[in-house]
């Protein structure tokens, strides 16, 4: 995470140098960028971000640890998925314990 694309690029240059020192290789096919910003700034053209000489792709959304992170800071899709999952788990419990007696 970085406050600006330029700061991110500088951070990646530092990471590249460290990776060379410890013989680590970054997989640029699995590495992406996302610019999270308020709606009034979303029209701005972002500069290219480069890692190991390859331009990284900007994503609008990404699923991380089961949560969908979006560039526009909305979480309605993730909340909707959690609600659906809660209903599904509740229905599983109901079906498994439907024939149990009240004690």
Phi, psi and omega in degrees: 000142180209154182286337181219160176300324179295320178293323177296317180298319178296320177298318179293324175299319178296318178295320178299316181296316178298317180299321177296318182295325183252012178057049178252144180240125176275137178270102183286348176284339181250007183251128183227167176241153173217129177261110180261114184209162179294159184303323184290350177251359187288350178278349184290134176282123182271146179287156178293143176249132186240136175228125182053038177079004181244135179289131179272149180274139173273134177252151173272332178207158180206139177269121181229120181053039177083000181245134178274122178258129182243151182293336182267007176069013176271144181238019183296324179294315181294319178296317179300318178296320179294321178296315178299318179296322179294316176298318181298315179294323177296319178294325176296315178299317180298315182292326181285327185249017183300322185267006180285149177276149172286130181241000000 
